[in-house]
């Protein structure tokens, strides 16, 4: 059966929990819908995080990002949601999600969201 979009993010144990290291995902084909016009919005999403106990499984992340394709969302809201969902799932030491949305009406949008576990 072919893959389907899904909000079901999966994890695996961090293989090096005693070390700080960054995992980065480059997602240049993100799409969602403009909530005002229902036209597609295209974005380049970059996710960077320093894991603690868990890492996100790559295929589930791909299906999760795909799940936004038919949802209406403002750029700011969808970037914050991706960050919050991953933060809640992973409890990473830190995470940054950048959404760089293609130009529409002569204006490009870049949204940067950062979260970290406070000591």
Chimera marker file (.cmm) of the C-alpha trace (Angstrom):
<marker_set name="trace">
<marker id="1" x="0.000" y="0.000" z="0.000" r="1" g="1" b="0" radius="0.5"/>
<marker id="2" x="1.400" y="3.447" z="-0.883" r="1" g="1" b="0" radius="0.5"/>
<marker id="3" x="2.327" y="5.905" z="1.847" r="1" g="1" b="0" radius="0.5"/>
<marker id="4" x="-0.290" y="8.349" z="3.073" r="1" g="1" b="0" radius="0.5"/>
<marker id="5" x="0.083" y="11.653" z="4.942" r="1" g="1" b="0" radius="0.5"/>
<marker id="6" x="0.005" y="11.194" z="8.710" r="1" g="1" b="0" radius="0.5"/>
<marker id="7" x="0.335" y="13.209" z="11.903" r="1" g="1" b="0" radius="0.5"/>
<marker id="8" x="1.739" y="10.099" z="13.646" r="1" g="1" b="0" radius="0.5"/>
<marker id="9" x="5.354" y="11.030" z="14.399" r="1" g="1" b="0" radius="0.5"/>
<marker id="10" x="7.585" y="8.134" z="15.465" r="1" g="1" b="0" radius="0.5"/>
<marker id="11" x="10.759" y="8.185" z="17.570" r="1" g="1" b="0" radius="0.5"/>
<marker id="12" x="13.773" y="6.081" z="18.405" r="1" g="1" b="0" radius="0.5"/>
<marker id="13" x="16.250" y="6.267" z="21.272" r="1" g="1" b="0" radius="0.5"/>
<marker id="14" x="19.101" y="8.718" z="20.901" r="1" g="1" b="0" radius="0.5"/>
<marker id="15" x="22.219" y="6.603" z="20.216" r="1" g="1" b="0" radius="0.5"/>
<marker id="16" x="24.496" y="9.175" z="21.929" r="1" g="1" b="0" radius="0.5"/>
<marker id="17" x="22.474" y="10.786" z="24.754" r="1" g="1" b="0" radius="0.5"/>
<marker id="18" x="25.595" y="11.889" z="26.678" r="1" g="1" b="0" radius="0.5"/>
<marker id="19" x="26.770" y="14.108" z="23.826" r="1" g="1" b="0" radius="0.5"/>
<marker id="20" x="25.387" y="17.345" z="22.411" r="1" g="1" b="0" radius="0.5"/>
<marker id="21" x="25.058" y="17.087" z="18.641" r="1" g="1" b="0" radius="0.5"/>
<marker id="22" x="22.736" y="18.674" z="16.114" r="1" g="1" b="0" radius="0.5"/>
<marker id="23" x="20.397" y="16.897" z="13.735" r="1" g="1" b="0" radius="0.5"/>
<marker id="24" x="19.258" y="18.973" z="10.761" r="1" g="1" b="0" radius="0.5"/>
<marker id="25" x="16.503" y="18.262" z="8.242" r="1" g="1" b="0" radius="0.5"/>
<marker id="26" x="16.203" y="20.188" z="4.994" r="1" g="1" b="0" radius="0.5"/>
<marker id="27" x="12.679" y="20.032" z="3.538" r="1" g="1" b="0" radius="0.5"/>
<marker id="28" x="12.498" y="22.146" z="0.350" r="1" g="1" b="0" radius="0.5"/>
<marker id="29" x="9.112" y="20.841" z="-0.858" r="1" g="1" b="0" radius="0.5"/>
<marker id="30" x="6.737" y="21.758" z="1.988" r="1" g="1" b="0" radius="0.5"/>
<marker id="31" x="3.235" y="22.798" z="0.953" r="1" g="1" b="0" radius="0.5"/>
<marker id="32" x="0.123" y="23.956" z="2.745" r="1" g="1" b="0" radius="0.5"/>
<marker id="33" x="-2.876" y="26.038" z="1.723" r="1" g="1" b="0" radius="0.5"/>
<marker id="34" x="-3.442" y="29.732" z="2.220" r="1" g="1" b="0" radius="0.5"/>
<marker id="35" x="-6.333" y="29.957" z="4.707" r="1" g="1" b="0" radius="0.5"/>
<marker id="36" x="-7.659" y="33.069" z="2.940" r="1" g="1" b="0" radius="0.5"/>
<marker id="37" x="-7.614" y="31.907" z="-0.700" r="1" g="1" b="0" radius="0.5"/>
<marker id="38" x="-7.139" y="28.118" z="-0.459" r="1" g="1" b="0" radius="0.5"/>
<marker id="39" x="-4.306" y="28.443" z="-2.966" r="1" g="1" b="0" radius="0.5"/>
<marker id="40" x="-1.119" y="26.463" z="-2.332" r="1" g="1" b="0" radius="0.5"/>
<marker id="41" x="1.742" y="27.980" z="-0.374" r="1" g="1" b="0" radius="0.5"/>
<marker id="42" x="5.201" y="26.534" z="-0.935" r="1" g="1" b="0" radius="0.5"/>
<marker id="43" x="7.997" y="26.678" z="1.597" r="1" g="1" b="0" radius="0.5"/>
<marker id="44" x="11.450" y="25.479" z="2.450" r="1" g="1" b="0" radius="0.5"/>
<marker id="45" x="11.371" y="24.132" z="6.016" r="1" g="1" b="0" radius="0.5"/>
<marker id="46" x="14.596" y="23.606" z="7.965" r="1" g="1" b="0" radius="0.5"/>
<marker id="47" x="14.470" y="21.762" z="11.293" r="1" g="1" b="0" radius="0.5"/>
<marker id="48" x="17.514" y="21.696" z="13.580" r="1" g="1" b="0" radius="0.5"/>
<marker id="49" x="17.530" y="20.127" z="17.017" r="1" g="1" b="0" radius="0.5"/>
<marker id="50" x="19.841" y="18.849" z="19.718" r="1" g="1" b="0" radius="0.5"/>
<marker id="51" x="18.282" y="15.591" z="20.913" r="1" g="1" b="0" radius="0.5"/>
<marker id="52" x="18.059" y="14.459" z="24.494" r="1" g="1" b="0" radius="0.5"/>
<marker id="53" x="16.548" y="10.997" z="24.931" r="1" g="1" b="0" radius="0.5"/>
<marker id="54" x="14.718" y="10.644" z="21.609" r="1" g="1" b="0" radius="0.5"/>
<marker id="55" x="15.161" y="11.302" z="17.889" r="1" g="1" b="0" radius="0.5"/>
<marker id="56" x="12.414" y="11.625" z="15.301" r="1" g="1" b="0" radius="0.5"/>
<marker id="57" x="12.180" y="8.859" z="12.700" r="1" g="1" b="0" radius="0.5"/>
<marker id="58" x="12.681" y="10.292" z="9.211" r="1" g="1" b="0" radius="0.5"/>
<marker id="59" x="9.848" y="8.617" z="7.268" r="1" g="1" b="0" radius="0.5"/>
<marker id="60" x="7.294" y="9.624" z="9.898" r="1" g="1" b="0" radius="0.5"/>
<marker id="61" x="8.588" y="13.211" z="9.697" r="1" g="1" b="0" radius="0.5"/>
<marker id="62" x="8.173" y="13.146" z="5.909" r="1" g="1" b="0" radius="0.5"/>
<marker id="63" x="4.572" y="11.896" z="6.217" r="1" g="1" b="0" radius="0.5"/>
<marker id="64" x="3.879" y="14.447" z="8.969" r="1" g="1" b="0" radius="0.5"/>
<marker id="65" x="5.075" y="17.343" z="6.803" r="1" g="1" b="0" radius="0.5"/>
<marker id="66" x="3.085" y="15.961" z="3.874" r="1" g="1" b="0" radius="0.5"/>
<marker id="67" x="-0.063" y="16.026" z="6.047" r="1" g="1" b="0" radius="0.5"/>
<marker id="68" x="-0.145" y="19.831" z="5.851" r="1" g="1" b="0" radius="0.5"/>
<marker id="69" x="-0.584" y="19.782" z="2.058" r="1" g="1" b="0" radius="0.5"/>
<marker id="70" x="-4.382" y="20.101" z="2.218" r="1" g="1" b="0" radius="0.5"/>
<marker id="71" x="-4.634" y="22.204" z="5.380" r="1" g="1" b="0" radius="0.5"/>
<marker id="72" x="-5.157" y="25.933" z="5.514" r="1" g="1" b="0" radius="0.5"/>
<marker id="73" x="-2.549" y="27.587" z="7.702" r="1" g="1" b="0" radius="0.5"/>
<marker id="74" x="-0.922" y="30.960" z="8.098" r="1" g="1" b="0" radius="0.5"/>
<marker id="75" x="2.862" y="30.803" z="7.742" r="1" g="1" b="0" radius="0.5"/>
<marker id="76" x="3.409" y="31.802" z="11.347" r="1" g="1" b="0" radius="0.5"/>
<marker id="77" x="0.946" y="29.230" z="12.675" r="1" g="1" b="0" radius="0.5"/>
<marker id="78" x="2.242" y="26.257" z="10.708" r="1" g="1" b="0" radius="0.5"/>
<marker id="79" x="5.889" y="26.964" z="11.584" r="1" g="1" b="0" radius="0.5"/>
<marker id="80" x="5.013" y="27.267" z="15.278" r="1" g="1" b="0" radius="0.5"/>
<marker id="81" x="2.912" y="24.092" z="15.131" r="1" g="1" b="0" radius="0.5"/>
<marker id="82" x="5.730" y="22.048" z="13.603" r="1" g="1" b="0" radius="0.5"/>
<marker id="83" x="8.110" y="23.297" z="16.296" r="1" g="1" b="0" radius="0.5"/>
<marker id="84" x="5.626" y="22.682" z="19.122" r="1" g="1" b="0" radius="0.5"/>
<marker id="85" x="4.688" y="19.191" z="17.900" r="1" g="1" b="0" radius="0.5"/>
<marker id="86" x="8.339" y="18.132" z="17.673" r="1" g="1" b="0" radius="0.5"/>
<marker id="87" x="9.192" y="19.780" z="20.994" r="1" g="1" b="0" radius="0.5"/>
<marker id="88" x="6.318" y="17.968" z="22.734" r="1" g="1" b="0" radius="0.5"/>
<marker id="89" x="7.259" y="14.647" z="21.154" r="1" g="1" b="0" radius="0.5"/>
<marker id="90" x="11.031" y="14.744" z="21.624" r="1" g="1" b="0" radius="0.5"/>
<marker id="91" x="11.710" y="17.087" z="24.559" r="1" g="1" b="0" radius="0.5"/>
<marker id="92" x="14.973" y="18.042" z="22.834" r="1" g="1" b="0" radius="0.5"/>
<marker id="93" x="17.655" y="20.142" z="24.473" r="1" g="1" b="0" radius="0.5"/>
<marker id="94" x="16.880" y="22.754" z="21.809" r="1" g="1" b="0" radius="0.5"/>
<marker id="95" x="15.033" y="23.022" z="18.515" r="1" g="1" b="0" radius="0.5"/>
<marker id="96" x="14.769" y="25.599" z="15.740" r="1" g="1" b="0" radius="0.5"/>
<marker id="97" x="12.300" y="25.458" z="12.869" r="1" g="1" b="0" radius="0.5"/>
<marker id="98" x="12.620" y="27.904" z="9.974" r="1" g="1" b="0" radius="0.5"/>
<marker id="99" x="9.890" y="28.256" z="7.381" r="1" g="1" b="0" radius="0.5"/>
<marker id="100" x="10.922" y="30.239" z="4.319" r="1" g="1" b="0" radius="0.5"/>
<marker id="101" x="7.781" y="30.679" z="2.246" r="1" g="1" b="0" radius="0.5"/>
<marker id="102" x="7.870" y="31.501" z="-1.457" r="1" g="1" b="0" radius="0.5"/>
<marker id="103" x="6.981" y="34.958" z="-2.652" r="1" g="1" b="0" radius="0.5"/>
<marker id="104" x="3.251" y="35.697" z="-2.975" r="1" g="1" b="0" radius="0.5"/>
<marker id="105" x="2.021" y="39.105" z="-3.982" r="1" g="1" b="0" radius="0.5"/>
<marker id="106" x="5.595" y="40.374" z="-4.040" r="1" g="1" b="0" radius="0.5"/>
<marker id="107" x="6.342" y="39.410" z="-0.428" r="1" g="1" b="0" radius="0.5"/>
<marker id="108" x="8.328" y="36.438" z="0.854" r="1" g="1" b="0" radius="0.5"/>
<marker id="109" x="7.954" y="35.290" z="4.446" r="1" g="1" b="0" radius="0.5"/>
<marker id="110" x="10.570" y="33.750" z="6.729" r="1" g="1" b="0" radius="0.5"/>
<marker id="111" x="9.417" y="32.524" z="10.142" r="1" g="1" b="0" radius="0.5"/>
<marker id="112" x="11.939" y="31.295" z="12.737" r="1" g="1" b="0" radius="0.5"/>
<marker id="113" x="10.766" y="29.510" z="15.884" r="1" g="1" b="0" radius="0.5"/>
<marker id="114" x="13.144" y="28.422" z="18.662" r="1" g="1" b="0" radius="0.5"/>
<marker id="115" x="12.521" y="26.454" z="21.831" r="1" g="1" b="0" radius="0.5"/>
<marker id="116" x="14.841" y="25.003" z="24.444" r="1" g="1" b="0" radius="0.5"/>
<marker id="117" x="14.620" y="23.146" z="27.715" r="1" g="1" b="0" radius="0.5"/>
<marker id="118" x="15.366" y="25.694" z="30.386" r="1" g="1" b="0" radius="0.5"/>
<marker id="119" x="17.963" y="24.531" z="32.962" r="1" g="1" b="0" radius="0.5"/>
<link id1="1" id2="2" r="1" g="1" b="0" radius="0.2"/>
<link id1="2" id2="3" r="1" g="1" b="0" radius="0.2"/>
<link id1="3" id2="4" r="1" g="1" b="0" radius="0.2"/>
<link id1="4" id2="5" r="1" g="1" b="0" radius="0.2"/>
<link id1="5" id2="6" r="1" g="1" b="0" radius="0.2"/>
<link id1="6" id2="7" r="1" g="1" b="0" radius="0.2"/>
<link id1="7" id2="8" r="1" g="1" b="0" radius="0.2"/>
<link id1="8" id2="9" r="1" g="1" b="0" radius="0.2"/>
<link id1="9" id2="10" r="1" g="1" b="0" radius="0.2"/>
<link id1="10" id2="11" r="1" g="1" b="0" radius="0.2"/>
<link id1="11" id2="12" r="1" g="1" b="0" radius="0.2"/>
<link id1="12" id2="13" r="1" g="1" b="0" radius="0.2"/>
<link id1="13" id2="14" r="1" g="1" b="0" radius="0.2"/>
<link id1="14" id2="15" r="1" g="1" b="0" radius="0.2"/>
<link id1="15" id2="16" r="1" g="1" b="0" radius="0.2"/>
<link id1="16" id2="17" r="1" g="1" b="0" radius="0.2"/>
<link id1="17" id2="18" r="1" g="1" b="0" radius="0.2"/>
<link id1="18" id2="19" r="1" g="1" b="0" radius="0.2"/>
<link id1="19" id2="20" r="1" g="1" b="0" radius="0.2"/>
<link id1="20" id2="21" r="1" g="1" b="0" radius="0.2"/>
<link id1="21" id2="22" r="1" g="1" b="0" radius="0.2"/>
<link id1="22" id2="23" r="1" g="1" b="0" radius="0.2"/>
<link id1="23" id2="24" r="1" g="1" b="0" radius="0.2"/>
<link id1="24" id2="25" r="1" g="1" b="0" radius="0.2"/>
<link id1="25" id2="26" r="1" g="1" b="0" radius="0.2"/>
<link id1="26" id2="27" r="1" g="1" b="0" radius="0.2"/>
<link id1="27" id2="28" r="1" g="1" b="0" radius="0.2"/>
<link id1="28" id2="29" r="1" g="1" b="0" radius="0.2"/>
<link id1="29" id2="30" r="1" g="1" b="0" radius="0.2"/>
<link id1="30" id2="31" r="1" g="1" b="0" radius="0.2"/>
<link id1="31" id2="32" r="1" g="1" b="0" radius="0.2"/>
<link id1="32" id2="33" r="1" g="1" b="0" radius="0.2"/>
<link id1="33" id2="34" r="1" g="1" b="0" radius="0.2"/>
<link id1="34" id2="35" r="1" g="1" b="0" radius="0.2"/>
<link id1="35" id2="36" r="1" g="1" b="0" radius="0.2"/>
<link id1="36" id2="37" r="1" g="1" b="0" radius="0.2"/>
<link id1="37" id2="38" r="1" g="1" b="0" radius="0.2"/>
<link id1="38" id2="39" r="1" g="1" b="0" radius="0.2"/>
<link id1="39" id2="40" r="1" g="1" b="0" radius="0.2"/>
<link id1="40" id2="41" r="1" g="1" b="0" radius="0.2"/>
<link id1="41" id2="42" r="1" g="1" b="0" radius="0.2"/>
<link id1="42" id2="43" r="1" g="1" b="0" radius="0.2"/>
<link id1="43" id2="44" r="1" g="1" b="0" radius="0.2"/>
<link id1="44" id2="45" r="1" g="1" b="0" radius="0.2"/>
<link id1="45" id2="46" r="1" g="1" b="0" radius="0.2"/>
<link id1="46" id2="47" r="1" g="1" b="0" radius="0.2"/>
<link id1="47" id2="48" r="1" g="1" b="0" radius="0.2"/>
<link id1="48" id2="49" r="1" g="1" b="0" radius="0.2"/>
<link id1="49" id2="50" r="1" g="1" b="0" radius="0.2"/>
<link id1="50" id2="51" r="1" g="1" b="0" radius="0.2"/>
<link id1="51" id2="52" r="1" g="1" b="0" radius="0.2"/>
<link id1="52" id2="53" r="1" g="1" b="0" radius="0.2"/>
<link id1="53" id2="54" r="1" g="1" b="0" radius="0.2"/>
<link id1="54" id2="55" r="1" g="1" b="0" radius="0.2"/>
<link id1="55" id2="56" r="1" g="1" b="0" radius="0.2"/>
<link id1="56" id2="57" r="1" g="1" b="0" radius="0.2"/>
<link id1="57" id2="58" r="1" g="1" b="0" radius="0.2"/>
<link id1="58" id2="59" r="1" g="1" b="0" radius="0.2"/>
<link id1="59" id2="60" r="1" g="1" b="0" radius="0.2"/>
<link id1="60" id2="61" r="1" g="1" b="0" radius="0.2"/>
<link id1="61" id2="62" r="1" g="1" b="0" radius="0.2"/>
<link id1="62" id2="63" r="1" g="1" b="0" radius="0.2"/>
<link id1="63" id2="64" r="1" g="1" b="0" radius="0.2"/>
<link id1="64" id2="65" r="1" g="1" b="0" radius="0.2"/>
<link id1="65" id2="66" r="1" g="1" b="0" radius="0.2"/>
<link id1="66" id2="67" r="1" g="1" b="0" radius="0.2"/>
<link id1="67" id2="68" r="1" g="1" b="0" radius="0.2"/>
<link id1="68" id2="69" r="1" g="1" b="0" radius="0.2"/>
<link id1="69" id2="70" r="1" g="1" b="0" radius="0.2"/>
<link id1="70" id2="71" r="1" g="1" b="0" radius="0.2"/>
<link id1="71" id2="72" r="1" g="1" b="0" radius="0.2"/>
<link id1="72" id2="73" r="1" g="1" b="0" radius="0.2"/>
<link id1="73" id2="74" r="1" g="1" b="0" radius="0.2"/>
<link id1="74" id2="75" r="1" g="1" b="0" radius="0.2"/>
<link id1="75" id2="76" r="1" g="1" b="0" radius="0.2"/>
<link id1="76" id2="77" r="1" g="1" b="0" radius="0.2"/>
<link id1="77" id2="78" r="1" g="1" b="0" radius="0.2"/>
<link id1="78" id2="79" r="1" g="1" b="0" radius="0.2"/>
<link id1="79" id2="80" r="1" g="1" b="0" radius="0.2"/>
<link id1="80" id2="81" r="1" g="1" b="0" radius="0.2"/>
<link id1="81" id2="82" r="1" g="1" b="0" radius="0.2"/>
<link id1="82" id2="83" r="1" g="1" b="0" radius="0.2"/>
<link id1="83" id2="84" r="1" g="1" b="0" radius="0.2"/>
<link id1="84" id2="85" r="1" g="1" b="0" radius="0.2"/>
<link id1="85" id2="86" r="1" g="1" b="0" radius="0.2"/>
<link id1="86" id2="87" r="1" g="1" b="0" radius="0.2"/>
<link id1="87" id2="88" r="1" g="1" b="0" radius="0.2"/>
<link id1="88" id2="89" r="1" g="1" b="0" radius="0.2"/>
<link id1="89" id2="90" r="1" g="1" b="0" radius="0.2"/>
<link id1="90" id2="91" r="1" g="1" b="0" radius="0.2"/>
<link id1="91" id2="92" r="1" g="1" b="0" radius="0.2"/>
<link id1="92" id2="93" r="1" g="1" b="0" radius="0.2"/>
<link id1="93" id2="94" r="1" g="1" b="0" radius="0.2"/>
<link id1="94" id2="95" r="1" g="1" b="0" radius="0.2"/>
<link id1="95" id2="96" r="1" g="1" b="0" radius="0.2"/>
<link id1="96" id2="97" r="1" g="1" b="0" radius="0.2"/>
<link id1="97" id2="98" r="1" g="1" b="0" radius="0.2"/>
<link id1="98" id2="99" r="1" g="1" b="0" radius="0.2"/>
<link id1="99" id2="100" r="1" g="1" b="0" radius="0.2"/>
<link id1="100" id2="101" r="1" g="1" b="0" radius="0.2"/>
<link id1="101" id2="102" r="1" g="1" b="0" radius="0.2"/>
<link id1="102" id2="103" r="1" g="1" b="0" radius="0.2"/>
<link id1="103" id2="104" r="1" g="1" b="0" radius="0.2"/>
<link id1="104" id2="105" r="1" g="1" b="0" radius="0.2"/>
<link id1="105" id2="106" r="1" g="1" b="0" radius="0.2"/>
<link id1="106" id2="107" r="1" g="1" b="0" radius="0.2"/>
<link id1="107" id2="108" r="1" g="1" b="0" radius="0.2"/>
<link id1="108" id2="109" r="1" g="1" b="0" radius="0.2"/>
<link id1="109" id2="110" r="1" g="1" b="0" radius="0.2"/>
<link id1="110" id2="111" r="1" g="1" b="0" radius="0.2"/>
<link id1="111" id2="112" r="1" g="1" b="0" radius="0.2"/>
<link id1="112" id2="113" r="1" g="1" b="0" radius="0.2"/>
<link id1="113" id2="114" r="1" g="1" b="0" radius="0.2"/>
<link id1="114" id2="115" r="1" g="1" b="0" radius="0.2"/>
<link id1="115" id2="116" r="1" g="1" b="0" radius="0.2"/>
<link id1="116" id2="117" r="1" g="1" b="0" radius="0.2"/>
<link id1="117" id2="118" r="1" g="1" b="0" radius="0.2"/>
<link id1="118" id2="119" r="1" g="1" b="0" radius="0.2"/>
</marker_set>
